[in-house]
Amino acid sequence: MTLFEAKCSRIFKDAKWLQPLSDPPEGKPLCRDWDLKFMADFLAEVFRTSQARNLFIYGKPGTGKTVCVQYLLREIQKYASVIKANVLAVYVNAGRTRTPYYTLLEIVKGLGLTVPDSGWQMFRLKRAFEDVVKDKAVVIAIDEVDSILFKEKEPLVYYLNRQPKTTLILVSNKIEDAAQLPERVLSTLQPKIIMLEPYTKEEAEKILKERAEHAFQRDVISEDLISAAAEAASNLADIRIGFSILLSAGLTAERAGRVKIEAKDYESAIKSESKLEALKKIDALKKQLQKLKKH
């Protein structure tokens, strides 16, 4: 027997659905129909004229920005395939790539080109990008765009926005990131600013119920506990807190050998998440102090 030997769980059916970055179980984000339709109305122009309105989507962490954007890109690709349109869609998370070079590298890879992870200069990457999109329309979503906005004299978004038939979806946590773009960038970008509001308690409960159905065995968790987790997620304006509470409560019950999640498991999970939230606030304060020191 090894430390990590797989065993049959009496609590979980598939815990991956409670991971913070997991996709919605049914593919489409719940409780965002109006927002998705609003964004799609702007992006639909890409199928008529090959160029759509640029979007700047912002909102607090855990408001569904990433899942909404990724869903929109899948729908763009699906519809392009149906009508045989030369439209490409690509997603990149600049919070992971961290630099304009590696962000563009991931974009080029996402468009289907095989390029080395290093060794190319920026101008060669740009040439590769221009070659692959010269006779196509492309929608590029850059998540956590604030990670690269101020790392070069000419922001990558400025270069991309000047390319023909290129539409940008920029995603960030704060509206201030759009306001701090250089004037020449804003002048050409002219993005439609879209805010995603935090989920209400009722919306959070609907989302958590769907997750619980896929994550837990039947009759493992009560609706009251799901409702309590939804209220906590809504109060903290972050749906992922709800995921973490349910996951932590399930693990606590499993370790105790129970077949159902009890109120004490939920209370233990709440304490754990409270400590995590405190650490996040401390980290945020440290970052604010670092910014002040730079200025």
C-alpha positions as semicolon CSV with decimal commas, in nm:
position;residue;x (nm);y (nm);z (nm)
1;M;0,000;0,000;0,000
2;T;0,138;0,341;-0,099
3;L;0,070;0,682;0,048
4;F;-0,136;0,782;-0,257
5;E;-0,319;0,460;-0,332
6;A;-0,657;0,537;-0,489
7;K;-0,958;0,434;-0,283
8;C;-1,328;0,451;-0,346
9;S;-1,478;0,763;-0,190
10;R;-1,813;0,757;-0,016
11;I;-1,824;1,138;-0,025
12;F;-1,697;1,241;-0,368
13;K;-1,809;1,135;-0,713
14;D;-1,562;1,369;-0,889
15;A;-1,397;1,642;-0,680
16;K;-1,253;1,819;-0,986
17;W;-1,579;2,015;-1,022
18;L;-1,495;2,200;-0,700
19;Q;-1,153;2,312;-0,818
20;P;-1,138;2,694;-0,854
21;L;-1,038;2,693;-1,222
22;S;-1,264;2,412;-1,340
23;D;-1,506;2,476;-1,627
24;P;-1,883;2,470;-1,568
25;P;-2,003;2,105;-1,572
26;E;-2,252;2,169;-1,855
27;G;-2,009;2,388;-2,051
28;K;-2,209;2,712;-2,037
29;P;-2,163;2,947;-1,740
30;L;-2,473;2,966;-1,523
31;C;-2,642;3,297;-1,439
32;R;-2,456;3,493;-1,708
33;D;-2,703;3,471;-1,997
34;W;-2,757;3,846;-2,021
35;D;-2,384;3,924;-2,001
36;L;-2,297;3,660;-2,262
37;K;-2,563;3,792;-2,501
38;F;-2,443;4,150;-2,449
39;M;-2,082;4,055;-2,531
40;A;-2,187;3,836;-2,824
41;D;-2,381;4,125;-2,978
42;F;-2,055;4,320;-3,012
43;L;-1,847;4,022;-3,126
44;A;-2,099;3,911;-3,391
45;E;-1,971;4,183;-3,622
46;V;-1,659;3,971;-3,683
47;F;-1,871;3,737;-3,898
48;R;-2,002;4,025;-4,110
49;T;-1,705;4,257;-4,151
50;S;-1,411;4,054;-4,006
51;Q;-1,367;4,321;-3,738
52;A;-1,563;4,359;-3,415
53;R;-1,561;4,605;-3,125
54;N;-1,279;4,550;-2,877
55;L;-1,396;4,456;-2,527
56;F;-1,247;4,532;-2,186
57;I;-1,409;4,301;-1,932
58;Y;-1,346;4,359;-1,564
59;G;-1,479;4,251;-1,228
60;K;-1,364;4,111;-0,896
61;P;-1,199;3,767;-0,885
62;G;-1,460;3,492;-0,885
63;T;-1,720;3,673;-1,096
64;G;-1,690;3,437;-1,394
65;K;-1,484;3,654;-1,632
66;T;-1,260;3,374;-1,755
67;V;-1,530;3,108;-1,798
68;C;-1,750;3,357;-1,987
69;V;-1,471;3,460;-2,224
70;Q;-1,361;3,102;-2,288
71;Y;-1,722;3,004;-2,358
72;L;-1,757;3,292;-2,605
73;L;-1,441;3,185;-2,787
74;R;-1,567;2,826;-2,817
75;E;-1,896;2,956;-2,956
76;I;-1,710;3,173;-3,207
77;Q;-1,509;2,873;-3,327
78;K;-1,819;2,655;-3,340
79;Y;-2,020;2,905;-3,543
80;A;-1,724;2,976;-3,774
81;S;-1,705;2,604;-3,847
82;V;-2,078;2,588;-3,922
83;I;-2,080;2,877;-4,169
84;K;-1,730;2,804;-4,304
85;A;-1,598;3,145;-4,201
86;N;-1,227;3,227;-4,185
87;V;-1,243;3,332;-3,819
88;L;-0,996;3,217;-3,555
89;A;-1,023;3,254;-3,177
90;V;-0,744;3,221;-2,923
91;Y;-0,714;3,262;-2,544
92;V;-0,402;3,342;-2,343
93;N;-0,352;3,413;-1,974
94;A;-0,093;3,689;-1,939
95;G;-0,077;3,623;-1,566
96;R;0,101;3,299;-1,656
97;T;0,305;3,416;-1,954
98;R;0,409;3,732;-1,761
99;T;0,587;3,907;-2,050
100;P;0,473;4,049;-2,387
101;Y;0,709;3,808;-2,567
102;Y;0,572;3,491;-2,410
103;T;0,217;3,621;-2,438
104;L;0,257;3,663;-2,814
105;L;0,432;3,325;-2,828
106;E;0,125;3,158;-2,674
107;I;-0,105;3,346;-2,910
108;V;0,093;3,225;-3,212
109;K;0,088;2,868;-3,078
110;G;-0,285;2,897;-3,013
111;L;-0,332;2,988;-3,378
112;G;-0,181;2,655;-3,477
113;L;0,183;2,739;-3,552
114;T;0,468;2,526;-3,420
115;V;0,730;2,762;-3,281
116;P;1,016;2,707;-3,033
117;D;0,971;2,819;-2,672
118;S;1,278;3,040;-2,700
119;G;1,531;3,160;-2,952
120;W;1,309;3,380;-3,166
121;Q;1,318;3,757;-3,147
122;M;0,999;3,960;-3,108
123;F;0,998;4,078;-3,469
124;R;1,005;3,716;-3,589
125;L;0,707;3,627;-3,370
126;K;0,519;3,927;-3,506
127;R;0,596;3,821;-3,862
128;A;0,468;3,468;-3,786
129;F;0,150;3,613;-3,639
130;E;0,094;3,838;-3,941
131;D;0,150;3,549;-4,182
132;V;-0,107;3,322;-4,018
133;V;-0,382;3,587;-3,996
134;K;-0,325;3,772;-4,324
135;D;-0,636;3,621;-4,486
136;K;-0,835;3,549;-4,168
137;A;-1,019;3,735;-3,894
138;V;-0,897;3,665;-3,541
139;V;-1,044;3,724;-3,194
140;I;-0,777;3,728;-2,922
141;A;-0,866;3,715;-2,552
142;I;-0,590;3,821;-2,312
143;D;-0,675;3,736;-1,952
144;E;-0,503;3,917;-1,662
145;V;-0,389;4,172;-1,920
146;D;-0,261;4,402;-1,644
147;S;0,038;4,165;-1,611
148;I;0,185;4,291;-1,940
149;L;0,036;4,636;-2,001
150;F;0,322;4,839;-1,863
151;K;0,622;4,621;-1,939
152;E;0,733;4,785;-2,264
153;K;0,727;5,121;-2,439
154;E;0,482;4,993;-2,699
155;P;0,227;4,766;-2,530
156;L;0,154;4,437;-2,707
157;V;-0,216;4,527;-2,717
158;Y;-0,124;4,838;-2,920
159;Y;0,056;4,624;-3,177
160;L;-0,223;4,366;-3,196
161;N;-0,493;4,630;-3,224
162;R;-0,321;4,783;-3,528
163;Q;-0,334;4,453;-3,715
164;P;-0,615;4,419;-3,971
165;K;-0,912;4,194;-3,889
166;T;-0,798;4,159;-3,527
167;T;-1,043;4,194;-3,237
168;L;-0,925;4,202;-2,876
169;I;-1,098;4,091;-2,557
170;L;-0,899;4,221;-2,261
171;V;-0,978;4,084;-1,915
172;S;-0,874;4,234;-1,582
173;N;-0,987;4,265;-1,221
174;K;-0,987;4,645;-1,220
175;I;-1,123;4,919;-1,442
176;E;-0,819;5,128;-1,346
177;D;-0,606;4,908;-1,572
178;A;-0,799;5,034;-1,874
179;A;-0,777;5,394;-1,759
180;Q;-0,398;5,373;-1,725
181;L;-0,339;5,262;-2,082
182;P;-0,130;5,513;-2,283
183;E;-0,345;5,771;-2,460
184;R;-0,244;5,652;-2,809
185;V;-0,346;5,295;-2,715
186;L;-0,686;5,399;-2,583
187;S;-0,739;5,616;-2,888
188;T;-0,704;5,322;-3,127
189;L;-0,840;5,051;-2,897
190;Q;-1,169;5,226;-2,810
191;P;-1,285;4,928;-2,602
192;K;-1,638;4,866;-2,485
193;I;-1,609;4,852;-2,106
194;I;-1,809;4,566;-1,952
195;M;-1,829;4,494;-1,579
196;L;-1,931;4,157;-1,438
197;E;-2,110;4,204;-1,108
198;P;-2,053;3,954;-0,824
199;Y;-2,307;3,673;-0,807
200;T;-2,608;3,723;-0,583
201;K;-2,682;3,469;-0,310
202;E;-2,949;3,307;-0,529
203;E;-2,714;3,286;-0,828
204;A;-2,432;3,146;-0,614
205;E;-2,667;2,882;-0,475
206;K;-2,772;2,774;-0,825
207;I;-2,407;2,743;-0,932
208;L;-2,303;2,553;-0,618
209;K;-2,596;2,312;-0,651
210;E;-2,485;2,225;-1,004
211;R;-2,128;2,172;-0,885
212;A;-2,239;1,963;-0,586
213;E;-2,447;1,734;-0,809
214;H;-2,139;1,652;-1,016
215;A;-1,883;1,651;-0,733
216;F;-2,055;1,457;-0,454
217;Q;-2,217;1,119;-0,420
218;R;-2,595;1,123;-0,393
219;D;-2,744;1,264;-0,070
220;V;-2,401;1,349;0,075
221;I;-2,469;1,719;0,137
222;S;-2,788;1,896;0,240
223;E;-2,941;2,193;0,060
224;D;-2,903;2,396;0,380
225;L;-2,524;2,356;0,377
226;I;-2,508;2,443;0,005
227;S;-2,719;2,750;0,079
228;A;-2,484;2,850;0,362
229;A;-2,181;2,813;0,133
230;A;-2,359;3,023;-0,130
231;E;-2,424;3,297;0,124
232;A;-2,056;3,301;0,223
233;A;-1,950;3,318;-0,144
234;S;-2,195;3,599;-0,211
235;N;-2,087;3,799;0,094
236;L;-1,723;3,773;-0,014
237;A;-1,816;3,839;-0,380
238;D;-1,620;3,535;-0,499
239;I;-1,795;3,217;-0,620
240;R;-1,470;3,022;-0,588
241;I;-1,489;3,064;-0,211
242;G;-1,807;2,855;-0,231
243;F;-1,623;2,585;-0,429
244;S;-1,344;2,578;-0,169
245;I;-1,585;2,557;0,125
246;L;-1,767;2,258;-0,027
247;L;-1,441;2,085;-0,118
248;S;-1,288;2,143;0,225
249;A;-1,605;2,027;0,404
250;G;-1,614;1,712;0,191
251;L;-1,250;1,631;0,264
252;T;-1,304;1,685;0,636
253;A;-1,602;1,447;0,636
254;E;-1,406;1,191;0,434
255;R;-1,110;1,199;0,671
256;A;-1,347;1,145;0,963
257;G;-1,494;0,838;0,792
258;R;-1,840;0,987;0,756
259;V;-2,077;0,916;0,465
260;K;-2,241;1,259;0,485
261;I;-2,114;1,614;0,525
262;E;-2,226;1,751;0,861
263;A;-2,253;2,104;0,999
264;K;-1,924;2,064;1,189
265;D;-1,748;1,982;0,860
266;Y;-1,889;2,303;0,712
267;E;-1,778;2,502;1,019
268;S;-1,426;2,361;0,986
269;A;-1,420;2,460;0,619
270;I;-1,536;2,814;0,702
271;K;-1,252;2,853;0,955
272;S;-1,002;2,732;0,697
273;E;-1,129;2,975;0,433
274;S;-1,132;3,263;0,683
275;K;-0,759;3,210;0,741
276;L;-0,702;3,203;0,365
277;E;-0,896;3,528;0,318
278;A;-0,686;3,693;0,590
279;L;-0,367;3,586;0,410
280;K;-0,503;3,726;0,082
281;K;-0,570;4,063;0,247
282;I;-0,218;4,072;0,391
283;D;-0,075;3,990;0,048
284;A;-0,286;4,264;-0,112
285;L;-0,159;4,517;0,142
286;K;0,201;4,414;0,069
287;K;0,145;4,471;-0,302
288;Q;-0,005;4,815;-0,234
289;L;0,298;4,907;-0,025
290;Q;0,533;4,790;-0,301
291;K;0,351;5,010;-0,553
292;L;0,373;5,309;-0,319
293;K;0,748;5,252;-0,276
294;K;0,795;5,245;-0,656
295;H;0,608;5,573;-0,695
